[in-house]
Each structure stands twice: as structure tokens, then as C-alpha cells.
Amino acid sequence: MNQLNLFIALTGLAVLLQAGVLLAMYITMRKSSERMEALATEVKTKVLPTVEQAQEIITDIRPRLQVIAANLEETTATVRAQVQRIDAATNDVVDRARLQVIRADELLTRTLDRVEQTSDMVHKTVISPVRQFSGLMQGITAGLEFLFSQRKNGRREERQAVPQDEMFI
């Protein structure tokens, strides 16, 4: 029986210990609950008026924000339309400038071709015949000088080359 009494005593002690732990938990929970109530009261007195003021401010600002959003939408549409117009105008100007550059290039090419043709024609029709005529005249002059120099002297003399004769050769 001795063991049974010991077992009963240990069980009683465990029940008392458990009751003490439950009592400590109850007291701690009661203190925590009081703190939470105090905190809730403080939140109600301090934070809720601020939240209500913020809601009032948002309610007052909402129409203004809607007007700002509408104005921003209109401005964006206007800017987009203007950018599209500027893009179209820029493309038109670039296309026209490109055409003018092509035309100017063709004009310059035709002009240079005509200048070259004219230069060739002048060379063939004027300069070449003048050179031929000049050569012919120098030949005739040299022949006449030779002929007249023989008659004056009566004999054939060796002549020294004259700079004019050197050019002919």
C-alpha cells in the first residue's frame, strides 16, 4: 500500500502544480487583456480621428484628382496628335529634300557631261586645226627662209637652228 499512497501523493502534487500553472496563465492573460484594452482605447482616441481626417481629405481631393486625370488624358492625346503631325511633316520635308538632292545631282551630272562634251568639241574643232595650221605655216616659213637664203648668198649655207625651228620639230 505504501506505493499506492506514494502514487496518490505524487498525483495530488501534479494536480496542484498544474492548477498553479493554470492560475499563473490566467493572471498573465488578464494583465495582457488589460493592456490590449488600453491600447485599443488609445488607438480609438488617437488613430481613428486621424484616419477619419485622411478619409475626409481623400474625399475632398478626389474630384480634383479626377479633373487632373482628365486634363492629363486630354494633354496626352493632344501631344500624341501633335507628335504625329510633326512626324508626318518631318517625313514630308525629308522626302522633298531627298528629291531635290537627286534633282541637283542629276543637273550637276548633266552640266558636267555637257562641259566635257563642249571641251572635246572645242579641242577637235578649234585647237587641233589651229595647231595644224600653225605647223603648216611654220613649215612654209622655214621653206621660204631656206629658199630666200640660198638666192641671196648663192650657195647653200649651213644654218644654225633657230628656237622657232626647234619648236617645229
PyRosetta script that sets phi, psi and omega in degrees:
from pyrosetta import init, pose_from_sequence

init()
pose = pose_from_sequence("MNQLNLFIALTGLAVLLQAGVLLAMYITMRKSSERMEALATEVKTKVLPTVEQAQEIITDIRPRLQVIAANLEETTATVRAQVQRIDAATNDVVDRARLQVIRADELLTRTLDRVEQTSDMVHKTVISPVRQFSGLMQGITAGLEFLFSQRKNGRREERQAVPQDEMFI")
pose.set_psi(1, -24.0)
pose.set_omega(1, -179.2)
pose.set_phi(2, -57.4)
pose.set_psi(2, -37.5)
pose.set_omega(2, 179.7)
pose.set_phi(3, -72.4)
pose.set_psi(3, -34.6)
pose.set_omega(3, 179.5)
pose.set_phi(4, -65.7)
pose.set_psi(4, -41.0)
pose.set_omega(4, 177.8)
pose.set_phi(5, -64.5)
pose.set_psi(5, -39.0)
pose.set_omega(5, 178.7)
pose.set_phi(6, -65.2)
pose.set_psi(6, -41.0)
pose.set_omega(6, 179.9)
pose.set_phi(7, -65.9)
pose.set_psi(7, -41.6)
pose.set_omega(7, 179.3)
pose.set_phi(8, -65.2)
pose.set_psi(8, -42.2)
pose.set_omega(8, -179.8)
pose.set_phi(9, -64.2)
pose.set_psi(9, -42.2)
pose.set_omega(9, 178.3)
pose.set_phi(10, -65.8)
pose.set_psi(10, -38.6)
pose.set_omega(10, 179.4)
pose.set_phi(11, -66.6)
pose.set_psi(11, -42.7)
pose.set_omega(11, 177.9)
pose.set_phi(12, -61.3)
pose.set_psi(12, -42.3)
pose.set_omega(12, 178.8)
pose.set_phi(13, -63.6)
pose.set_psi(13, -40.9)
pose.set_omega(13, 179.0)
pose.set_phi(14, -64.8)
pose.set_psi(14, -38.7)
pose.set_omega(14, 179.2)
pose.set_phi(15, -67.2)
pose.set_psi(15, -41.5)
pose.set_omega(15, 178.3)
pose.set_phi(16, -65.0)
pose.set_psi(16, -41.2)
pose.set_omega(16, 178.1)
pose.set_phi(17, -63.1)
pose.set_psi(17, -40.9)
pose.set_omega(17, 178.7)
pose.set_phi(18, -65.1)
pose.set_psi(18, -40.4)
pose.set_omega(18, 179.0)
pose.set_phi(19, -63.8)
pose.set_psi(19, -38.4)
pose.set_omega(19, 178.4)
pose.set_phi(20, -64.9)
pose.set_psi(20, -41.3)
pose.set_omega(20, 179.3)
pose.set_phi(21, -65.6)
pose.set_psi(21, -41.2)
pose.set_omega(21, 178.7)
pose.set_phi(22, -64.9)
pose.set_psi(22, -39.0)
pose.set_omega(22, 178.3)
pose.set_phi(23, -64.9)
pose.set_psi(23, -41.4)
pose.set_omega(23, 178.8)
pose.set_phi(24, -64.9)
pose.set_psi(24, -39.2)
pose.set_omega(24, 178.4)
pose.set_phi(25, -65.5)
pose.set_psi(25, -39.6)
pose.set_omega(25, 179.0)
pose.set_phi(26, -62.4)
pose.set_psi(26, -44.5)
pose.set_omega(26, -178.8)
pose.set_phi(27, -65.1)
pose.set_psi(27, -44.2)
pose.set_omega(27, -179.7)
pose.set_phi(28, -63.9)
pose.set_psi(28, -41.4)
pose.set_omega(28, 179.2)
pose.set_phi(29, -65.9)
pose.set_psi(29, -37.8)
pose.set_omega(29, 179.6)
pose.set_phi(30, -64.3)
pose.set_psi(30, -42.9)
pose.set_omega(30, 178.5)
pose.set_phi(31, -64.7)
pose.set_psi(31, -42.8)
pose.set_omega(31, 178.6)
pose.set_phi(32, -63.5)
pose.set_psi(32, -39.2)
pose.set_omega(32, 179.3)
pose.set_phi(33, -64.4)
pose.set_psi(33, -42.0)
pose.set_omega(33, 178.2)
pose.set_phi(34, -62.9)
pose.set_psi(34, -41.5)
pose.set_omega(34, 178.3)
pose.set_phi(35, -64.4)
pose.set_psi(35, -42.0)
pose.set_omega(35, 179.4)
pose.set_phi(36, -64.3)
pose.set_psi(36, -38.7)
pose.set_omega(36, 177.0)
pose.set_phi(37, -64.9)
pose.set_psi(37, -41.2)
pose.set_omega(37, 178.5)
pose.set_phi(38, -64.3)
pose.set_psi(38, -42.1)
pose.set_omega(38, 178.8)
pose.set_phi(39, -64.6)
pose.set_psi(39, -41.9)
pose.set_omega(39, 178.2)
pose.set_phi(40, -63.1)
pose.set_psi(40, -40.9)
pose.set_omega(40, 177.9)
pose.set_phi(41, -63.7)
pose.set_psi(41, -43.6)
pose.set_omega(41, 178.9)
pose.set_phi(42, -63.5)
pose.set_psi(42, -41.1)
pose.set_omega(42, 177.7)
pose.set_phi(43, -62.7)
pose.set_psi(43, -42.3)
pose.set_omega(43, 179.4)
pose.set_phi(44, -63.1)
pose.set_psi(44, -38.9)
pose.set_omega(44, -176.4)
pose.set_phi(45, -80.1)
pose.set_psi(45, -30.9)
pose.set_omega(45, -174.7)
pose.set_phi(46, -105.7)
pose.set_psi(46, -46.8)
pose.set_omega(46, -171.8)
pose.set_phi(47, -83.0)
pose.set_psi(47, -42.2)
pose.set_omega(47, -176.9)
pose.set_phi(48, -60.3)
pose.set_psi(48, -41.2)
pose.set_omega(48, 176.0)
pose.set_phi(49, -62.4)
pose.set_psi(49, -35.7)
pose.set_omega(49, 178.4)
pose.set_phi(50, -66.9)
pose.set_psi(50, -41.2)
pose.set_omega(50, 178.4)
pose.set_phi(51, -64.7)
pose.set_psi(51, -40.9)
pose.set_omega(51, 178.4)
pose.set_phi(52, -63.7)
pose.set_psi(52, -41.3)
pose.set_omega(52, 177.0)
pose.set_phi(53, -63.0)
pose.set_psi(53, -40.8)
pose.set_omega(53, 178.5)
pose.set_phi(54, -63.4)
pose.set_psi(54, -40.2)
pose.set_omega(54, 177.6)
pose.set_phi(55, -63.8)
pose.set_psi(55, -39.8)
pose.set_omega(55, 178.0)
pose.set_phi(56, -64.3)
pose.set_psi(56, -43.0)
pose.set_omega(56, 179.2)
pose.set_phi(57, -62.8)
pose.set_psi(57, -43.8)
pose.set_omega(57, 179.0)
pose.set_phi(58, -63.9)
pose.set_psi(58, -39.5)
pose.set_omega(58, 178.3)
pose.set_phi(59, -64.3)
pose.set_psi(59, -39.8)
pose.set_omega(59, 178.3)
pose.set_phi(60, -69.6)
pose.set_psi(60, -37.7)
pose.set_omega(60, -175.4)
pose.set_phi(61, -79.0)
pose.set_psi(61, -25.9)
pose.set_omega(61, -174.7)
pose.set_phi(62, -51.3)
pose.set_psi(62, -48.3)
pose.set_omega(62, 178.8)
pose.set_phi(63, -62.8)
pose.set_psi(63, -37.8)
pose.set_omega(63, 178.7)
pose.set_phi(64, -64.8)
pose.set_psi(64, -43.2)
pose.set_omega(64, 177.7)
pose.set_phi(65, -62.3)
pose.set_psi(65, -37.4)
pose.set_omega(65, 177.9)
pose.set_phi(66, -65.5)
pose.set_psi(66, -39.6)
pose.set_omega(66, 177.1)
pose.set_phi(67, -64.9)
pose.set_psi(67, -43.6)
pose.set_omega(67, 179.1)
pose.set_phi(68, -61.3)
pose.set_psi(68, -43.5)
pose.set_omega(68, 179.6)
pose.set_phi(69, -63.5)
pose.set_psi(69, -41.3)
pose.set_omega(69, 178.9)
pose.set_phi(70, -65.3)
pose.set_psi(70, -43.1)
pose.set_omega(70, 178.1)
pose.set_phi(71, -63.0)
pose.set_psi(71, -41.0)
pose.set_omega(71, 178.6)
pose.set_phi(72, -63.9)
pose.set_psi(72, -38.4)
pose.set_omega(72, 177.9)
pose.set_phi(73, -65.1)
pose.set_psi(73, -44.1)
pose.set_omega(73, 178.1)
pose.set_phi(74, -63.6)
pose.set_psi(74, -43.8)
pose.set_omega(74, 179.9)
pose.set_phi(75, -61.8)
pose.set_psi(75, -42.4)
pose.set_omega(75, 179.1)
pose.set_phi(76, -62.3)
pose.set_psi(76, -42.5)
pose.set_omega(76, 178.8)
pose.set_phi(77, -64.3)
pose.set_psi(77, -42.0)
pose.set_omega(77, 179.7)
pose.set_phi(78, -65.0)
pose.set_psi(78, -45.2)
pose.set_omega(78, 179.6)
pose.set_phi(79, -62.5)
pose.set_psi(79, -41.2)
pose.set_omega(79, 179.1)
pose.set_phi(80, -61.6)
pose.set_psi(80, -44.4)
pose.set_omega(80, 179.1)
pose.set_phi(81, -63.4)
pose.set_psi(81, -42.6)
pose.set_omega(81, 179.6)
pose.set_phi(82, -64.7)
pose.set_psi(82, -40.4)
pose.set_omega(82, 178.8)
pose.set_phi(83, -64.0)
pose.set_psi(83, -38.9)
pose.set_omega(83, 177.8)
pose.set_phi(84, -65.3)
pose.set_psi(84, -40.1)
pose.set_omega(84, 177.5)
pose.set_phi(85, -64.4)
pose.set_psi(85, -45.0)
pose.set_omega(85, 179.8)
pose.set_phi(86, -62.6)
pose.set_psi(86, -40.3)
pose.set_omega(86, 178.6)
pose.set_phi(87, -62.5)
pose.set_psi(87, -44.3)
pose.set_omega(87, 179.1)
pose.set_phi(88, -63.8)
pose.set_psi(88, -43.4)
pose.set_omega(88, 179.7)
pose.set_phi(89, -64.7)
pose.set_psi(89, -41.5)
pose.set_omega(89, 179.0)
pose.set_phi(90, -63.0)
pose.set_psi(90, -43.9)
pose.set_omega(90, 177.9)
pose.set_phi(91, -61.6)
pose.set_psi(91, -40.3)
pose.set_omega(91, 178.9)
pose.set_phi(92, -63.7)
pose.set_psi(92, -45.3)
pose.set_omega(92, 179.9)
pose.set_phi(93, -62.9)
pose.set_psi(93, -42.6)
pose.set_omega(93, -179.9)
pose.set_phi(94, -64.1)
pose.set_psi(94, -42.1)
pose.set_omega(94, 178.7)
pose.set_phi(95, -63.4)
pose.set_psi(95, -43.9)
pose.set_omega(95, 179.3)
pose.set_phi(96, -64.5)
pose.set_psi(96, -42.7)
pose.set_omega(96, 179.3)
pose.set_phi(97, -62.7)
pose.set_psi(97, -40.3)
pose.set_omega(97, 178.7)
pose.set_phi(98, -61.9)
pose.set_psi(98, -43.1)
pose.set_omega(98, 178.0)
pose.set_phi(99, -63.2)
pose.set_psi(99, -41.3)
pose.set_omega(99, -179.6)
pose.set_phi(100, -66.1)
pose.set_psi(100, -37.6)
pose.set_omega(100, 177.9)
pose.set_phi(101, -65.3)
pose.set_psi(101, -41.2)
pose.set_omega(101, 177.8)
pose.set_phi(102, -63.1)
pose.set_psi(102, -44.0)
pose.set_omega(102, 178.9)
pose.set_phi(103, -62.8)
pose.set_psi(103, -44.6)
pose.set_omega(103, -180.0)
pose.set_phi(104, -62.8)
pose.set_psi(104, -39.1)
pose.set_omega(104, 178.4)
pose.set_phi(105, -64.0)
pose.set_psi(105, -43.8)
pose.set_omega(105, 178.7)
pose.set_phi(106, -64.1)
pose.set_psi(106, -41.9)
pose.set_omega(106, 179.2)
pose.set_phi(107, -62.3)
pose.set_psi(107, -45.9)
pose.set_omega(107, -179.7)
pose.set_phi(108, -64.0)
pose.set_psi(108, -40.7)
pose.set_omega(108, 178.9)
pose.set_phi(109, -63.5)
pose.set_psi(109, -46.0)
pose.set_omega(109, 178.6)
pose.set_phi(110, -62.1)
pose.set_psi(110, -41.6)
pose.set_omega(110, -179.7)
pose.set_phi(111, -63.4)
pose.set_psi(111, -45.4)
pose.set_omega(111, 179.6)
pose.set_phi(112, -64.3)
pose.set_psi(112, -38.4)
pose.set_omega(112, 176.8)
pose.set_phi(113, -62.6)
pose.set_psi(113, -43.0)
pose.set_omega(113, -179.8)
pose.set_phi(114, -67.4)
pose.set_psi(114, -38.8)
pose.set_omega(114, 177.6)
pose.set_phi(115, -62.6)
pose.set_psi(115, -41.3)
pose.set_omega(115, 179.3)
pose.set_phi(116, -65.6)
pose.set_psi(116, -42.6)
pose.set_omega(116, 178.1)
pose.set_phi(117, -63.1)
pose.set_psi(117, -42.7)
pose.set_omega(117, 179.8)
pose.set_phi(118, -64.1)
pose.set_psi(118, -42.0)
pose.set_omega(118, 178.2)
pose.set_phi(119, -61.2)
pose.set_psi(119, -44.0)
pose.set_omega(119, 177.2)
pose.set_phi(120, -62.8)
pose.set_psi(120, -41.8)
pose.set_omega(120, -178.9)
pose.set_phi(121, -65.2)
pose.set_psi(121, -43.4)
pose.set_omega(121, 178.5)
pose.set_phi(122, -62.5)
pose.set_psi(122, -41.0)
pose.set_omega(122, 178.9)
pose.set_phi(123, -61.4)
pose.set_psi(123, -44.8)
pose.set_omega(123, -177.9)
pose.set_phi(124, -72.6)
pose.set_psi(124, -39.6)
pose.set_omega(124, -173.3)
pose.set_phi(125, -91.5)
pose.set_psi(125, -24.3)
pose.set_omega(125, -175.4)
pose.set_phi(126, -114.0)
pose.set_psi(126, -57.8)
pose.set_omega(126, -171.0)
pose.set_phi(127, -68.0)
pose.set_psi(127, -46.6)
pose.set_omega(127, -180.0)
pose.set_phi(128, -60.9)
pose.set_psi(128, -48.5)
pose.set_omega(128, 177.6)
pose.set_phi(129, -62.7)
pose.set_psi(129, -35.9)
pose.set_omega(129, 178.7)
pose.set_phi(130, -64.3)
pose.set_psi(130, -42.6)
pose.set_omega(130, 177.8)
pose.set_phi(131, -63.0)
pose.set_psi(131, -43.8)
pose.set_omega(131, 180.0)
pose.set_phi(132, -63.3)
pose.set_psi(132, -44.0)
pose.set_omega(132, 179.0)
pose.set_phi(133, -63.4)
pose.set_psi(133, -41.2)
pose.set_omega(133, 178.4)
pose.set_phi(134, -62.1)
pose.set_psi(134, -43.5)
pose.set_omega(134, 178.0)
pose.set_phi(135, -63.4)
pose.set_psi(135, -41.9)
pose.set_omega(135, 178.3)
pose.set_phi(136, -62.3)
pose.set_psi(136, -44.0)
pose.set_omega(136, -179.9)
pose.set_phi(137, -64.7)
pose.set_psi(137, -39.3)
pose.set_omega(137, 178.2)
pose.set_phi(138, -66.0)
pose.set_psi(138, -38.3)
pose.set_omega(138, 177.5)
pose.set_phi(139, -64.3)
pose.set_psi(139, -44.9)
pose.set_omega(139, 179.1)
pose.set_phi(140, -63.6)
pose.set_psi(140, -43.2)
pose.set_omega(140, 179.7)
pose.set_phi(141, -61.8)
pose.set_psi(141, -43.4)
pose.set_omega(141, 179.7)
pose.set_phi(142, -65.1)
pose.set_psi(142, -40.7)
pose.set_omega(142, 178.8)
pose.set_phi(143, -64.8)
pose.set_psi(143, -42.5)
pose.set_omega(143, 179.5)
pose.set_phi(144, -67.3)
pose.set_psi(144, -40.7)
pose.set_omega(144, 177.6)
pose.set_phi(145, -61.7)
pose.set_psi(145, -41.5)
pose.set_omega(145, 178.9)
pose.set_phi(146, -64.5)
pose.set_psi(146, -43.7)
pose.set_omega(146, -179.1)
pose.set_phi(147, -64.5)
pose.set_psi(147, -46.7)
pose.set_omega(147, -178.8)
pose.set_phi(148, -71.1)
pose.set_psi(148, -30.9)
pose.set_omega(148, 179.3)
pose.set_phi(149, -70.7)
pose.set_psi(149, -29.4)
pose.set_omega(149, 177.1)
pose.set_phi(150, -72.1)
pose.set_psi(150, -37.7)
pose.set_omega(150, -178.6)
pose.set_phi(151, -70.4)
pose.set_psi(151, -39.4)
pose.set_omega(151, -179.1)
pose.set_phi(152, -67.0)
pose.set_psi(152, -46.4)
pose.set_omega(152, -175.1)
pose.set_phi(153, -88.2)
pose.set_psi(153, -21.6)
pose.set_omega(153, 179.5)
pose.set_phi(154, 79.6)
pose.set_psi(154, -10.4)
pose.set_omega(154, 178.4)
pose.set_phi(155, -136.4)
pose.set_psi(155, 168.0)
pose.set_omega(155, -176.7)
pose.set_phi(156, -90.9)
pose.set_psi(156, 121.8)
pose.set_omega(156, 178.3)
pose.set_phi(157, -109.9)
pose.set_psi(157, 151.6)
pose.set_omega(157, 175.1)
pose.set_phi(158, -77.5)
pose.set_psi(158, 128.1)
pose.set_omega(158, 178.6)
pose.set_phi(159, -99.1)
pose.set_psi(159, 148.9)
pose.set_omega(159, 174.4)
pose.set_phi(160, -86.3)
pose.set_psi(160, 148.8)
pose.set_omega(160, -177.7)
pose.set_phi(161, -67.8)
pose.set_psi(161, 134.0)
pose.set_omega(161, 177.7)
pose.set_phi(162, -98.0)
pose.set_psi(162, 145.8)
pose.set_omega(162, -179.0)
pose.set_phi(163, -52.8)
pose.set_psi(163, -32.4)
pose.set_omega(163, 179.6)
pose.set_phi(164, -66.4)
pose.set_psi(164, -36.4)
pose.set_omega(164, -179.7)
pose.set_phi(165, -70.2)
pose.set_psi(165, -34.8)
pose.set_omega(165, -179.8)
pose.set_phi(166, -64.5)
pose.set_psi(166, -35.8)
pose.set_omega(166, 179.8)
pose.set_phi(167, -67.0)
pose.set_psi(167, -32.5)
pose.set_omega(167, -176.8)
pose.set_phi(168, -68.7)
pose.set_psi(168, -37.0)
pose.set_omega(168, -176.8)
pose.set_phi(169, -73.8)
pose.dump_pdb("model.pdb")
